[in-house]
Amino acid sequence: MNQFDCLKEPNLEVYHGANAVQTDLLRKIIIFKDLSSKSLSIIEKRIQTLDLKKGERIINEAEAAKGVYFIYSGAVKLTKQDENGNEIIVCVKQKGDVFAEACLFTKRTEYYPATATMLQDGRVLFLDKLELERDLFNYPELSMQMISYMSDTLREMTSQLRDVALLDVYAKTVKTLERLGNKFNTGLNRWDIEIPLTIQEFATVVGTTRESVSRVFSKLKKDGIIDMKSRKIIIRDWCTLCTLLHKEY
């Protein structure tokens, strides 16, 4: 897909040319940060950027997959819907992360695995699926970085599924707060870590009802550990949160 094709896509109308993307920008992405200058120069020529506002939809799960996305800034939620239109959040992606990589190297027409929506204003980078597949084949170090990232993602998803299936509501709520706190605590702060999710959205991540999460949140808020403000969950005391669960699950 060339730049003019991108401009025809409703979700890609604000793409800029490759000259707007600098090497230091690409180094912010996990799978690019350790690449050689030679490999990075190839990516730099092909990547395109998309500046989006909070609430804007990037891709739909019923849409034919055209490429892979990389988050330079902001945050993205990946969601799926059941037949009744109920939405669950599969995972939350933060700056440096990759999404829609599951569409790579398939032998049939592939659709995006989830719907992606901006949780915060930010910038997302895009690489055409076929071009990226060729680069992964031709540049082993890029392939290894992608495999490593996908392995880490699979490990994280497995842990998340374990928590949802085996832990009680209190434990999996705290575990999810820890996991998301780590993701959004980019400055290694111990106080006032903001998670850009409502209680309802957080409940779908945990895999329980809003009422169940609200009961746990009420206790944590009373203890001065968290707060809720402006459709965000704020971890007030990170150190105390991390000591709530002493048992290793």
N, C-alpha and C positions, 0 to 999 in steps of 0.2 A: 504494500500500500504506500503510494507516494504522498507527498505533502498535499497535493490537490485532492486526492481521494479522501484524505483526512478531513479536509474542509467541507466535504459533502456530508460527513457524519454528524448528526445532531449533538453528540456528546464530545466531539473533537473540534469544534469550530474555533477554539482559541489556541490551537497549536501554533507554536512559533517554529522557525527554521532551526536547523541543527546548529547554526552559528551562535544561537543564544545559549547553548549549553556548554559550560566550561568544565574542564577536568576536575576542578575542586568540587563542583556540584555533584559529579558522578561518584566521587570518593565518599560521599555521604551515604551511598547505598551499600548495604551489607555485602552483596555479592560482587560489587565492583571495587571495593576499597583496597584490596590487596592485588589487583591485577597489574600486570606490567603496563608501561606506557604504550607499547605497541598494541596490545589487546584493547586497551581503553580508547585509543584513538579510533579504532574500528567502530566501537559502540557509539562514540561521540558523534560520528558522522550520521548515524541512523536514528538516534533517539529524538523524540519530540516531547514537548512539554505542554502541560495542561494546567491552567490556574483555575481553581474551583472554590466556590463558597460553601459554607456549612449547609447541609441538606441537599446539595446537588447530587444527582445520581450519575454514576460513571458508566456502569454496565448493568445489564439485566440478565438473570439466570436463563431466560429463554432466548437469549440473543446468540447468534453464531459468533464464536470466538475469533477475534481478529488479531489479538496480541496479548502481551503481558505488561503489567503495570508495576511501577516502582515509586514508592512514596518518598519524596524529597522533604516535604514538610506537611504538617497537619496530621489527621488521623482518619481512618476509613473503617466503617463497619461492613462486614460481609453477612448477608442475611439470606434465608430461604423461607418460602411460604408453603403452607399446606393447602389442601383443596378448599378449605374454608377461608383462605386469605389471612390466616394467622401467621405472624412473622416471628421467626426466632433468629437471634444473632448467633451465627456460627463461630465467629471470632472477630477480634478487633485488631487492625493493623496500624502500626505507628510509623513515624518517619524512619527510613532505612529499610523498611520491609518490602516484600514483593507479594503481589496477588495475581490470580488468574494463571499461575504457572502450571496448573493441572491440565491446561489445554495443549501443552507441548507434546510433540511426538505421538500423536494419535493417528490411526490409520483410517479414520472416518470423519465425517463432518462433526465437529465438536462444538458444544455450547458452553458458555461460561458456567462454572459450577455453582455460582451464587450471585446475588445482586450486591453491588458495591455502592455505598453512599457515603458522602463526606460527613464526618462528625465535627470537623473543624475546618475553617478556611485553610487552604494549603495548595501545594504544587505537586502534581503527579507526573511521572515520566512514562512514556509509552514506547514499546518496541514491537514492531510487526512480528507476528508469530513465525512466519516462514523465514524471515531474515534472522531472527534469533536462533531458530533451529539450525540454520547453516553455520552461524557463528559458534554455537555449542559443539558442532561437529568438527569445525576447523581449528578451534582454540581450546585445547584440553584444560588449560588452567581455568577458563571461564566455566567449562562443564563441571569441573571439580567444585568450584564455588557454588554453582547452582545445586549440585547434588548435596553438598554439605548443608546449604540453607534448607532444602526440602526435607532432609533428614531431621534437622532440628525442629522444623515445623511439625513433622509427623510425631516426633517424641512429645512435643508440647500438647498436640491434640490428643494423644493417647492418655497423657496424664489428666487432661481436662475431662475426658470421657470416664476415666476411672473415678475421679472425684464426684462427677454427677451421679454415677451408678452406685457408689459404695458409701459415700459420706452422708451424714445427716445435714439438715438445712443449715444449721449454725456453722458446722465445719466447712462445708463447701462454699458458703457465703464468704467466710474469712479467707479461705484459700483463693477464691476468685479475686477478692480485694488485694491480696498479696501479689497475685500474678499480674493484674492490671496495674497495680501500683508500681511494680518493677518496670513495666512497659512504659508508663508515662513519667516515671521519675528519672528523667534523663540527666538531671543535674545532681543526682545523688543527695537530694534533700531529705530531711527527716520530718519536715512539717509542711502542711498545706500542699499536698500532692493532688492535683485535679484530674479526675477521670471524667471525660465528657459524655457520660451516660445518664439517662434518667433512671429512676428506680425500676420502672417497667422494663426498660431495655436491659438493665443489669439482671433482672429476674430471668429473662430469656437466656442470657449467657449462663447463669447458674443452673437453669433447667428446673425452675420451680415457680410458684405463684408470686405475684407482687406482694400479696398480704404476708406471705411467709418471710420474704426478704425484709419487708417493712418492720416486722417484729424484731428481727435481728438488728437492723439498722437503729431502731429505737434504743436498744440496749447499748450499742456501740456509741451512739450519739450522747446518751446520758453519761457514759464513761469518758467522754471527751476525746474519743478516738477518731470519729468521723463527723462530718456535717454534710448537709445538702443545701446547695444554693445555686440559683440560676440554671436549673436543669443539669447540674453537675454534682458528682459525689466528690467530696474533699476529704482526704485522709489527713487529719490534724496531727496525729501522733503515730508516725511510722514505726518507731521502735516498739511501742506497746502493742501495736497490731501484730507485729512479727513474733511476739512472745505468747499470743493467745492460745495457739495450738502447740502443745509440747509433745504430743504423741505423733510419731511418724506414721503416716498412712500409706 
